[in-house]
Amino acid sequence: MRLGNADSTNRFEASWLVKPYALGFFRALAALYVFGVLFAGLAWDCHRPTSPDGGSSCVAARSSFAYFSILAYWGQGFYFLTAAVHTFTYARSGQALFNGLRGQRLLQSLHAVLYTTVIVFPLVVTAVYWGRLYAPGQLPAPAAFDIWRAVSLHAINSALALAEIVLPRTPRPPWWHLAALLVVLGSYLGVAYLHRAFTGVYVYDFLDSSGNSTGKYHHSPGLVAAHVFAIATACAVVFILVVGAVALRQWLTERKKLPVSNKKEEESVAEAAADGGAVDIEMVLNGCLPDESVVPVGSGSVSEDTPER
């Protein structure tokens, strides 16, 4: 029996390695951590002294929403929260949350695009930050919180992205998702320059072509455009690598025949097949089969090649 024959319609909620409840708990913990970092950062920026008289201001907290790394982290948080709800729903009922809803296809497509952003953008953020923006001594030594936040935003983000590439049974992102990613990047340029128009500050110095900046990355308009093109190219390269990684994971976990070594699981698969294919075999193997879905096994043998529903 091929593992890929099971549950071909609920790939975003199932895992080839762990049970749905375990995947759901991981995603819930990831969402909790991401939102913890983000809200702790907002509180830190609002309450630490920012003036000689000891006063504080939330200007830094408000400005944080103009940084691509932080916006991408918010995206990761909402993805993991949504994915956890979907996974727990699937683990409990055996059905995806969108099943039967009007506009199901559109919602599933949007969810797939969101998934692609959270497995691509964090890797781009990490590469650009440590390869282009970070300089030794940039992190303030007295503030351990700032160090933890920077590592969370620019290192742990990629660890979470890699986990989402490896753990679930998600399909390979379609190539048109690359266009969606580039549209998001292009839209962010508008956010960055709107922030400059309202605050007078460039989010990233390498976007400054005004000729008035003393920043490290002040460049001519041509070099600014080159930076933008380089980041877009990096995004495309990362996307191609991610597509290859997901395809490799699918090949390793679905095309190789995996034996059903547990006799009890084998009997459960037979019961599910004897019920006319009304039960997801993936749910049986993962131990999440609703009790009312299991019926006594009748006479006759059941083939492992019983068509999936």
N, C-alpha and C positions, 0 to 999 in steps of 0.2 A: 504493500500500500504506500502510496506517495503522500507525504505530508501536505503537498500542495493541493491535493484533491479535496481537502477539508476546508469548508468555510471560505469560499472564494469571494463572497460578497461583503465580508466584514473584516477586511484586512487591517484597517486602522485601529480596530478595537482588540485584535488578537495578537498573540506572540507565538513564535515558533519555539521559544526557549522557556518561558514562564507561563503560569496560568493567568487568565484574564484578571483575577483579583490582585495578583502580585503586580501585574503591569499597571493596574489602576492605582494601587498604593504608591508605586514609584512615581507616576505622573502627578499624583496629588502632593507628594512630598516635594517634588521638583517645583511645582507651582507655589507651594508654601515658602520654599527657600527664595525663589526669584522675587516674589512680592515682599518678602521680609527684607531683602537687600534694598529694593526700591523705596519702600516706605521708611525704612531706617535712614536711608540716604536723604530723603526729603526732610525728615525730622532733624537730622544732623545739620543740614545746610541752613535750616531755619533758626536753630537755637544756638549755634556756636557764635562767639563774638566776631563781628566783621568790621567794627569801628574802634577807634582808640578809646572811647569812653565805655567800652564793654557792651555796647548795644549789638543787636542782631538784626538780620534782615533775611527775607525769603527770596531775595533777588536771585541768588545762586540756585535755589530750588526751582524757581520758575524757569530759569535759563536751561536747566537740565533737560527740559523737554525739547530743546533744539538740537541735542546731540544724537547722532544716529545710533551710537552704541547703546544709549539708554532707551531710545525708541524701540530698537530691536529687542532689548531685554524685556520691555513691556509686552512686546509681541510674543516672546517666549512664555512669559507668565500666563497670558490669556490662552495661549495654545495648550499649555499643560493643564490648565484648569478645565478647559473645554474637553480636552482629550480624556481627562480623568472621569468626568461625568459620563462621557460616551462609553468608556471602558467598563465602568461599574454597571451601567445600564445593560450592556451586553453580557457581562458576567452573571447578572441576576436573571435576565429574561431570555438570553439567547438571541435577541433582536437588536439591531442598531437603532439609535435614538431617532434618526430621520425617517425610518421606515414608515410608509403610509402618509407622510406629510405632503401637503401641496408644496410644490417647488423642491421636492427631494433632490432631484438631480443638480439644481443650482446650488443648494446648500452643500451637497457633497463635493461639488467642484470647488467651491470657496474654501471648504475645509482642506481639500487637497492642496490648494495654492498656499494656504496658511502653513500647512505642514512643510511644504517646500521652502518657504521663507525661513522657518526655524531650523532647518538643517543646512541652509546655505549661508544666510546672513551672519550668524555667529562666527562661522569660520572665516568669513571675509573681515569681520570686525577684529578678530584676534590677529589675523595676518597683518592688517593695516596698522593696528595699534602698536604691536611689538616690532614690526618691521619698519615703520615710517614715523610714527608719532612719539613713541616712548624714547626717552633719553635717560642715561644714568643720573640718579639724583633728582629725577622729576617728581617722584612720590615723596611727599613731606614726611620726614623721619619721625617727628613728634606725634603724628596722627596715625596710629595703627588702624583706626577705622577707615581712613582713606585708602590705605594699602589693601585692606580686606575688600573694600568695595571695588577697587580697580581690578583686583584679581578675579572677583566674582563676575565683573562685567566683561573682562577681556581674556579669561582663561576657563573658568568654570562654565561659561556660556557654551564654549566649544565642546566641553565634556558632555554637557546635556544634549547638544546636537548630535554628537557621535552615538550616544545611547539611543536616540530616536532613529538613527540610521540602522543600528544593529538589532535592537530588541523586537520591534513590532514586525508584522508581516506585510507592511505597506508595500504597494507596487512601486515600480520605477517611475519617477516623475516624468510626465510627458515633456517633449522638447519645447512646447509652446509656453511652459512655465518660465523659461528663461526670459521671454519677452515680458512677462509679468514682473519678474524681478528687476529688469532694467527700467521698466516704467516706475516702479517704486523708488529706485535709486534716483531717477530723473526728477521725480516729485519731491524727493528730499532736498534737492538743490534749491527748489523754491522755498522750502521751509528755512534753510540756512540763510538765504539772502533776505527773506522777510525778517528774520531775527536781526540781521545786520541793519536793515532799514529802520527797525523800531528801537533798537538798543545801541546802535553804533559799534557793535562788537561782532567780529567774525567768530563763528563757532570753531572753525579750524583755520589756522593762519594760512595754510596753503591755498585757501580760496580767495585770499586778498590780492587783488590786482590794482588797488587804488593808487599806489605809489606813495601813500602817506604812512604806511605801516613800518614799524621797526621790528616786526615779528620775525621769527627765525625762517619762516617759509614764505616771505614776501616774494612774489614772482610777477612776471609780465602776464598779460592775458593769455598769451600762447602757452606759457608753462602751466597756468591754472587749468586751461583746457586739457593739457597733457596729463595733469594729475587726475582729472575727472575721467579721462579716457582710460588711464591705467587702472583705476579702481573698477570701472565697468568691465575691463578685460579680466581683472582678477576675479570678479564675480562670475563671469562666464566660465573661466577655468575651474573655479571651485564647483560650479554647477555640474560641469562635465564629470569631474572627479566623483561628486556625490552620486550622480546617476550611475556611474560605473560601480561604486561601492554598493549601492542598493541592488543593482543587477547581480553582482557577485554574491551578495547575501542570499538573494532568491535562488540562485543556482546551487549554492552549497546546501541550503536547507529544504529545497523543494524538489529538485531534480534527482537528488540521490535518494534511493529507496531506503527508508528507515524501518527496521523491524519493530513490530509491536511485541515487546518482550514481557509485558505485564499481562498475565492471563486474565485478570479481572477487567482490565481496560479492553482486552480483545473481546470479552463477552459483552461489554457495554456497547462496543461498536456493532456487534452482531444484533443486539437488541434494537439499536437505533435504525439499522438497515431493515430489520424485520417490520418496523413500524411504517414502512413505506417511504422512508427518506424524510420524515417529518421533523427529524432532529438533526442539528448540526453535529457532525462527527467531531469537529474541533471542540465543541462544548463537552462532549462525552470524554474525550481524551484529557481535557483540562479540568475535569471534575466539577463542572458548573452546570450540569444538566438538571433542569427542573424535574421534580419528582413525578409530576403528572404526565411527563412526556415519555416515561419509560414504561413499556408494556412487556408482558411475558413473551419469551421467545417461542414461536410456534414450531411446527415440524418443518423439516427441510433444512437445507444448508444455505448459507448466505455468502455470496461472492464478495471478495474484497473490492471488486470493480463495480460495486453497486453505484449507479449514477448519483451524483450529488444533486440536491434539490436546487 
